[in-house]
């Protein structure tokens, strides 16, 4: 079985994230960039399948600039067998449509039985790219799962809804997205860090993929910094604080 895990390098959520006001794009130089934690959970799921089935191959795939290779190396140090880096200047600032089309083309070129991804990234938070990839590939999507069981010819999972849980299943190949209910990722050990340097990473450009070089993209027409938060109103309890608080909540339609 061949499992491809989609990973993304994102700004560290522990730091403040900023927009480049001139372009409307995320300023990725404002702080440290790390592999998205939800993608690490997807990778952990793939590695657990590999642990139980030694013939399983796990490939980490990312689309991004040169330093996105760091996310791939982290995935390789955790246990992925190889990496695929989609690297092309024309993809700078790609929207969800262009991103999904590019990933789908790379997946066709790489081949797979299962694609694993996070349900949404921590930077864009659109949560639509895996579904769009599934549409491009004409494959079933089992999205936002809280658990999954993958066999040689099928996948079964559980999706949490507002009114309960939903049991879903599909034949392979298929695309799955995981949520934070999946197990946390393992830490790379010393052997994994050393062997990651020797594992193969394939670099793909738009010209090598079966997609037009000039697909449409979203254009940001204006941006503005969010105004700083104003100081809150302090209530000093002189015996009337409770009624003042109630009046404030009602006036602001908070109750």
C-alpha positions as CSV (number, residue, x, y, z in Angstrom):
1,X,0.0,0.0,0.0
2,X,1.2,3.5,-0.8
3,X,0.0,6.4,1.4
4,X,0.7,10.0,0.5
5,X,0.4,12.5,3.3
6,X,-0.1,16.1,2.4
7,X,2.0,18.4,4.7
8,X,2.2,22.1,4.8
9,X,4.7,24.5,6.4
10,X,2.8,27.2,8.3
11,X,3.8,30.1,10.7
12,X,4.2,28.9,14.2
13,X,0.9,29.4,16.0
14,X,2.7,30.4,19.2
15,X,3.8,33.6,17.4
16,X,1.9,36.6,16.1
17,X,0.9,36.2,12.4
18,X,1.0,39.1,10.1
19,X,-0.2,40.0,6.6
20,X,1.9,41.8,4.0
21,X,-0.3,44.8,3.4
22,X,1.0,45.4,-0.1
23,X,0.0,41.9,-1.3
24,X,-2.6,40.7,1.2
25,X,-0.5,37.5,1.6
26,X,0.7,36.0,4.9
27,X,4.1,37.3,5.9
28,X,6.0,34.1,6.3
29,X,9.2,35.9,7.2
30,X,7.7,37.5,10.3
31,X,8.4,34.4,12.5
32,X,9.4,30.8,12.5
33,X,7.7,28.3,10.1
34,X,6.9,24.8,11.2
35,X,5.0,21.7,9.8
36,X,1.3,22.1,10.5
37,X,0.4,20.1,13.7
38,X,-2.7,18.7,12.1
39,X,-0.6,17.3,9.2
40,X,1.7,15.7,11.8
41,X,-1.4,13.8,13.1
42,X,-2.2,12.7,9.6
43,X,1.4,11.5,9.2
44,X,1.2,9.7,12.5
45,X,-1.8,7.8,11.3
46,X,0.0,6.8,8.1
47,X,3.1,5.7,10.1
48,X,0.9,3.5,12.4
49,X,-0.5,1.8,9.4
50,X,3.1,1.2,8.2
51,X,4.1,-0.1,11.6
52,X,1.3,-2.7,11.4
53,X,1.9,-3.5,7.7
54,X,5.6,-3.6,6.8
55,X,4.9,-3.4,3.0
56,X,3.4,0.0,3.4
57,X,5.1,3.0,1.8
58,X,4.6,6.5,3.2
59,X,5.3,9.6,1.0
60,X,5.2,13.1,2.4
61,X,4.1,15.8,-0.2
62,X,4.3,19.5,0.1
63,X,3.8,22.6,-2.1
64,X,5.8,25.7,-1.1
65,X,9.0,27.7,-1.4
66,X,12.5,26.4,-0.8
67,X,12.3,26.4,3.0
68,X,9.2,24.2,2.8
69,X,11.7,21.4,2.4
70,X,12.2,21.7,6.2
71,X,8.7,20.4,6.7
72,X,9.5,17.4,4.4
73,X,12.7,16.7,6.4
74,X,10.7,16.7,9.6
75,X,8.3,14.2,8.1
76,X,11.1,12.0,6.9
77,X,12.7,12.1,10.3
78,X,9.4,10.9,11.8
79,X,9.4,7.9,9.5
80,X,8.1,8.8,6.0
81,X,10.0,6.9,3.3
82,X,10.3,9.7,0.7
83,X,9.2,13.2,0.0
84,X,7.8,15.2,-2.9
85,X,8.3,18.9,-3.1
86,X,6.2,20.9,-5.6
87,X,8.4,24.0,-6.1
88,X,7.7,26.7,-8.6
89,X,7.7,30.5,-8.4
90,X,4.5,30.7,-10.3
91,X,2.7,29.1,-7.4
92,X,3.5,32.0,-5.0
93,X,0.3,33.1,-3.4
94,X,-1.7,30.3,-5.0
95,X,-5.3,30.2,-3.9
96,X,-7.3,27.0,-3.0
97,X,-8.3,26.3,-6.6
98,X,-4.8,26.5,-7.9
99,X,-3.3,24.7,-4.9
100,X,-5.8,21.8,-5.3
101,X,-5.2,21.5,-9.1
102,X,-1.5,21.4,-8.5
103,X,-1.6,18.8,-5.7
104,X,-4.0,16.6,-7.7
105,X,-1.6,16.6,-10.7
106,X,1.3,15.8,-8.4
107,X,-0.7,12.9,-6.9
108,X,-1.4,11.5,-10.3
109,X,2.3,11.6,-11.1
110,X,3.3,10.1,-7.8
111,X,0.6,7.4,-7.5
112,X,-1.1,6.3,-4.3
113,X,-3.7,4.1,-2.7
114,X,-4.6,6.5,0.1
115,X,-4.1,10.2,0.6
116,X,-4.1,11.5,4.2
117,X,-4.4,15.2,5.1
118,X,-5.5,17.5,7.9
119,X,-9.1,18.8,7.8
120,X,-7.8,22.4,7.7
121,X,-4.6,24.3,7.9
122,X,-3.8,26.6,10.7
123,X,-3.0,29.5,8.5
124,X,-5.7,29.7,5.8
125,X,-8.3,27.6,7.6
126,X,-10.4,27.2,4.5
127,X,-10.8,23.5,5.0
128,X,-11.6,22.9,1.3
129,X,-8.4,21.8,-0.4
130,X,-8.7,18.1,0.2
131,X,-12.3,18.1,-1.0
132,X,-11.2,20.0,-4.2
133,X,-8.3,17.5,-4.7
134,X,-10.8,14.6,-4.4
135,X,-13.0,16.3,-7.0
136,X,-10.1,16.8,-9.4
137,X,-9.2,13.1,-9.0
138,X,-12.8,11.9,-9.0
139,X,-12.2,10.0,-5.8
140,X,-14.2,9.5,-2.6
141,X,-13.5,11.9,0.3
142,X,-13.9,10.8,3.9
143,X,-13.5,14.1,5.6
144,X,-13.1,15.4,9.2
145,X,-12.8,11.9,10.7
146,X,-12.3,11.2,14.4
147,X,-11.0,7.7,13.7
148,X,-10.2,5.5,10.7
149,X,-9.4,1.9,9.8
150,X,-7.5,1.4,6.5
151,X,-7.2,-2.1,5.0
152,X,-5.8,-3.3,1.7
153,X,-8.9,-2.5,-0.3
154,X,-11.1,-0.2,1.8
155,X,-11.2,2.4,4.5
156,X,-13.8,2.9,7.2
157,X,-14.0,5.9,9.5
158,X,-16.2,7.8,12.0
159,X,-17.2,11.4,11.5
160,X,-18.4,13.5,14.4
161,X,-21.5,15.6,13.7
162,X,-23.7,17.9,15.8
163,X,-26.3,15.2,16.4
164,X,-24.0,12.2,16.8
165,X,-21.5,10.2,14.8
166,X,-21.6,9.0,11.2
167,X,-19.9,5.8,10.0
168,X,-18.5,6.1,6.5
169,X,-16.6,3.8,4.2
170,X,-15.2,3.7,0.7
171,X,-13.1,1.5,-1.5
172,X,-9.5,2.5,-2.4
173,X,-8.1,4.7,-3.7
174,X,-9.6,7.4,-1.4
175,X,-8.8,10.6,0.3
176,X,-9.1,11.0,4.1
177,X,-8.8,14.1,6.4
178,X,-8.1,13.8,10.1
179,X,-9.1,16.0,13.0
180,X,-7.5,16.8,16.3
181,X,-9.2,13.7,17.7
182,X,-6.4,11.6,16.1
183,X,-3.3,10.8,18.1
184,X,-0.5,13.3,18.5
185,X,2.6,12.8,16.4
186,X,5.6,10.9,17.6
187,X,8.9,12.6,18.2
188,X,11.7,11.9,15.7
189,X,14.4,9.8,17.3
190,X,18.1,10.1,16.7
191,X,18.2,7.4,14.1
192,X,15.3,8.9,12.2
193,X,17.0,12.3,12.1
194,X,20.1,10.8,10.7
195,X,18.4,8.6,8.1
196,X,16.2,11.5,6.9
197,X,19.2,13.1,5.3
198,X,19.6,10.1,3.0
199,X,15.9,9.6,2.0
200,X,14.9,10.7,-1.5
201,X,13.0,13.9,-2.1
202,X,11.6,14.5,-5.6
203,X,11.2,18.1,-6.8
204,X,8.4,18.8,-9.2
205,X,7.7,22.0,-11.2
206,X,4.5,23.2,-12.8
207,X,6.1,22.4,-16.2
208,X,6.5,18.8,-15.2
209,X,2.9,18.4,-14.1
210,X,-0.1,18.1,-16.4
211,X,-1.7,21.4,-15.6
212,X,-1.8,24.8,-17.4
213,X,0.8,27.2,-16.1
214,X,-1.7,30.1,-15.9
215,X,-4.7,28.9,-13.9
216,X,-6.9,31.6,-12.4
217,X,-6.0,32.8,-8.9
218,X,-7.7,35.0,-6.3
219,X,-6.4,38.6,-6.2
220,X,-6.5,40.6,-2.9
221,X,-7.7,44.1,-3.8
222,X,-7.2,45.7,-0.4
223,X,-5.9,45.0,3.1
224,X,-5.9,46.9,6.3
225,X,-4.4,46.3,9.8
226,X,-6.9,45.4,12.5
227,X,-7.3,48.3,14.9
228,X,-5.8,47.6,18.3
229,X,-8.2,46.4,20.9
230,X,-9.6,49.1,23.1
231,X,-9.3,48.9,26.8
232,X,-12.2,47.3,28.5
233,X,-14.5,48.9,31.0
234,X,-13.8,48.2,34.6
235,X,-16.6,47.6,37.1
236,X,-15.9,48.3,40.7
237,X,-18.3,46.4,42.9
238,X,-20.0,49.0,45.2
239,X,-23.1,46.9,45.5
240,X,-24.4,47.6,42.0
241,X,-21.8,45.7,39.8
242,X,-24.2,42.8,39.2
243,X,-26.9,45.0,37.7
244,X,-24.4,47.0,35.7
245,X,-22.9,43.8,34.2
246,X,-26.4,42.5,33.3
247,X,-27.2,45.8,31.6
248,X,-23.9,45.7,29.7
249,X,-24.6,42.1,28.4
250,X,-28.2,43.0,27.3
251,X,-27.1,46.2,25.6
252,X,-24.5,44.4,23.6
253,X,-26.8,41.5,22.8
254,X,-24.6,39.0,24.6
255,X,-27.5,37.3,26.4
